[in-house]
Amino acid sequence: MKLLVLGAGGQVGRELLRAAWPTGWQVEGRTRAEVDLADAVALRQAIIDLRPDLVVNAGAYTAVDRAEGDRDAAFAVNGVAPGVIGRAAAAVGAAVIHYSTDYVFDGAGGGGRIEDDPVAPLGVYGASKEAGERALREATARHVILRTSWVFAAHGTNFVRTMWRLGSERPDLRVVADQRGCPTAAAAIAAATVRIARRIAQGDAAWGTFHFAGAPATSWAGLAEAVFVEMERRTGRRPQLAPITTAEYPTPARRPANSVLDCGRIFRTYGIEAPDWRADLSVVLDEATAGAATAAAGGERRA
Ligand SMILES: NC(=O)c1ccc[n+]([C@@H]2O[C@H](COP(=O)([O-])OP(=O)(O)OC[C@H]3O[C@@H](n4cnc5c(N)ncnc54)[C@H](OP(=O)(O)O)[C@@H]3O)[C@@H](O)[C@H]2O)c1
């Protein structure tokens, strides 16, 4: 198999490049600098030139709050590009694996969202990702869309690194406790992608949309608490954590109160279980703290 990984510089993109692919598979990564998803002509040409068997699109405009004021750019990357990828892939006989988000849902109600639940994004990022799902579905039937949530890794911009940095600098932190979701390690998403790609190579794929996210569900404050427990175990100190409400932490983009994803379909279809994010968190912090003093993860909260 020859694979093209787009958005190769991101959390999931980097994990895809270092994932355990079957021997002999050719995995070509392209960062934003190499292939700009917002440039439809260049994007199509990159796929036509490489003629991969599978395109994995890990590229996206993920700055949720910034997207509120940057609609066109967010829709170009998240809404239009998946259709361009799908059509170019179909033209060269390639399949597509693409990622979407829990933010296509409005977060109302309890329980986990299943794939066929009605979408109702609350903001520009979610709406642009939902548009991208539709564009890909229209472009090619040979697609797998993985909706995931609350992605973290040892590199890149994510909540876990932000909490580690802030928790290292401050004696106490106030963290939102009334939004629930499923933290998911980027490495787990890459591992699930390898298993799906194997089925595609065997000609035994199940196409369509699947939810893939970590378990158990928690809140942002619950995830922060897990980071601080790890911090205390590793450094002997930790900040105090005060749970607050969404109303006490206003952001430009509204976020779903409940974005828990039901991952039953991917288990029934591909035998892929929801990963335990607490175990993955420990592995990620091993890498993040071993590498270097946790670099400032930067201020923006991403999807
Ligand atoms: N992060 C989350 O919590 C989360 C949650 C649910 C779903 N997802 C979805 O999961 C997938 C992977 O996200 P991630 O966590 O790996 O996000 P990420 O770390 O922000 O990576 C996204 C990558 O896309 C690249 N990119 C942005 N604009 C681009 C463009 N015009 N052309 C080419 N590349 C571009 C970025 O490059 P730069 O670094 O140069 O900007 C970055 O390398 C995305 O589809 C995302 O929507 C993420």
The ligand as an SDF file (V2000), in Angstrom:
LIG
                    3D

 48 52  0  0  0  0  0  0  0  0999 V2000
   -7.5290   18.4550   18.4510 N   0  0  0  0  0  0  0  0  0  0  0  0
   -8.6870   17.9820   18.9050 C   0  0  0  0  0  0  0  0  0  0  0  0
   -9.0160   18.0460   20.1200 O   0  0  0  0  0  0  0  0  0  0  0  0
   -9.6660   17.3440   17.9420 C   0  0  0  0  0  0  0  0  0  0  0  0
  -10.9320   16.9410   18.4100 C   0  0  0  0  0  0  0  0  0  0  0  0
  -11.8350   16.3630   17.5110 C   0  0  0  0  0  0  0  0  0  0  0  0
  -11.4720   16.1810   16.1950 C   0  0  0  0  0  0  0  0  0  0  0  0
  -10.2380   16.5800   15.7750 N   0  0  0  0  0  0  0  0  0  0  0  0
   -9.9100   16.3760   14.3590 C   0  0  0  0  0  0  0  0  0  0  0  0
   -8.8220   15.4610   14.2930 O   0  0  0  0  0  0  0  0  0  0  0  0
   -8.0070   15.7640   13.1620 C   0  0  0  0  0  0  0  0  0  0  0  0
   -6.5600   15.9260   13.6080 C   0  0  0  0  0  0  0  0  0  0  0  0
   -6.5020   17.0320   14.4960 O   0  0  0  0  0  0  0  0  0  0  0  0
   -5.2100   17.3150   15.4180 P   0  0  0  0  0  0  0  0  0  0  0  0
   -5.6100   17.1720   16.8240 O   0  0  0  0  0  0  0  0  0  0  0  0
   -4.0360   16.5420   14.9180 O   0  0  0  0  0  0  0  0  0  0  0  0
   -5.0300   18.8720   15.1170 O   0  0  0  0  0  0  0  0  0  0  0  0
   -3.7120   19.7560   15.0220 P   0  0  0  0  0  0  0  0  0  0  0  0
   -2.6830   19.2390   15.9490 O   0  0  0  0  0  0  0  0  0  0  0  0
   -4.1710   21.1430   15.1340 O   0  0  0  0  0  0  0  0  0  0  0  0
   -3.1920   19.4450   13.5360 O   0  0  0  0  0  0  0  0  0  0  0  0
   -3.8250   19.9440   12.4050 C   0  0  0  0  0  0  0  0  0  0  0  0
   -2.7800   20.0390   11.3180 C   0  0  0  0  0  0  0  0  0  0  0  0
   -3.4090   20.5700   10.1520 O   0  0  0  0  0  0  0  0  0  0  0  0
   -2.5390   21.4990    9.5940 C   0  0  0  0  0  0  0  0  0  0  0  0
   -3.2130   22.4880    8.7650 N   0  0  0  0  0  0  0  0  0  0  0  0
   -3.9340   23.5610    9.1530 C   0  0  0  0  0  0  0  0  0  0  0  0
   -4.3310   24.2610    8.0660 N   0  0  0  0  0  0  0  0  0  0  0  0
   -3.8120   23.6060    6.9870 C   0  0  0  0  0  0  0  0  0  0  0  0
   -3.8290   23.8230    5.5940 C   0  0  0  0  0  0  0  0  0  0  0  0
   -4.4490   24.8830    5.0620 N   0  0  0  0  0  0  0  0  0  0  0  0
   -3.1840   22.9560    4.7780 N   0  0  0  0  0  0  0  0  0  0  0  0
   -2.5240   21.8880    5.2970 C   0  0  0  0  0  0  0  0  0  0  0  0
   -2.4650   21.6170    6.6140 N   0  0  0  0  0  0  0  0  0  0  0  0
   -3.1020   22.4620    7.4460 C   0  0  0  0  0  0  0  0  0  0  0  0
   -1.8770   22.1840   10.7870 C   0  0  0  0  0  0  0  0  0  0  0  0
   -0.7170   22.8350   10.3700 O   0  0  0  0  0  0  0  0  0  0  0  0
   -0.1340   24.0310   11.2560 P   0  0  0  0  0  0  0  0  0  0  0  0
    0.3980   23.3780   12.4790 O   0  0  0  0  0  0  0  0  0  0  0  0
    0.9220   24.5840   10.3560 O   0  0  0  0  0  0  0  0  0  0  0  0
   -1.2780   24.9290   11.5280 O   0  0  0  0  0  0  0  0  0  0  0  0
   -1.6230   20.9830   11.6970 C   0  0  0  0  0  0  0  0  0  0  0  0
   -0.3770   20.4040   11.3840 O   0  0  0  0  0  0  0  0  0  0  0  0
   -8.6160   17.0060   12.5170 C   0  0  0  0  0  0  0  0  0  0  0  0
   -9.4800   16.6330   11.4710 O   0  0  0  0  0  0  0  0  0  0  0  0
   -9.4360   17.6200   13.6560 C   0  0  0  0  0  0  0  0  0  0  0  0
  -10.5110   18.4020   13.1850 O   0  0  0  0  0  0  0  0  0  0  0  0
   -9.3230   17.1520   16.6030 C   0  0  0  0  0  0  0  0  0  0  0  0
  1  2  1  0
  2  3  2  0
  2  4  1  0
  4  5  1  0
  4 48  2  0
  5  6  2  0
  6  7  1  0
  7  8  2  0
  8  9  1  0
  8 48  1  0
  9 10  1  0
  9 46  1  0
 10 11  1  0
 11 12  1  0
 11 44  1  0
 12 13  1  0
 13 14  1  0
 14 15  2  0
 14 16  1  0
 14 17  1  0
 17 18  1  0
 18 19  2  0
 18 20  1  0
 18 21  1  0
 21 22  1  0
 22 23  1  0
 23 24  1  0
 23 42  1  0
 24 25  1  0
 25 26  1  0
 25 36  1  0
 26 27  1  0
 26 35  1  0
 27 28  2  0
 28 29  1  0
 29 30  1  0
 29 35  2  0
 30 31  1  0
 30 32  2  0
 32 33  1  0
 33 34  2  0
 34 35  1  0
 36 37  1  0
 36 42  1  0
 37 38  1  0
 38 39  2  0
 38 40  1  0
 38 41  1  0
 42 43  1  0
 44 45  1  0
 44 46  1  0
 46 47  1  0
M  CHG  2   8   1  16  -1
M  END
$$$$
